[in-house]
């Protein structure tokens, strides 16, 4: 959701963390499990993604398994 500030006209984005607040599960874990269920061989790529860091790992999962 984006809103324009009334005085400056700048665009502001609203960001909400859903995990544990609006939903009872961790959306990353849900996406990861769905990705594994859809393509079990993708687990062979996990070490490569994790070697690049946790943020890269989460990015790759999100890229391959949209919510």
Secondary structure, 3 states (H helix, E strand, C coil): CEEECCCCCCEEECCCCCECCCECCCHHHHHHHHHHHHCHHHHHHHHHHHHCCHHHHHHHHHHHCCC
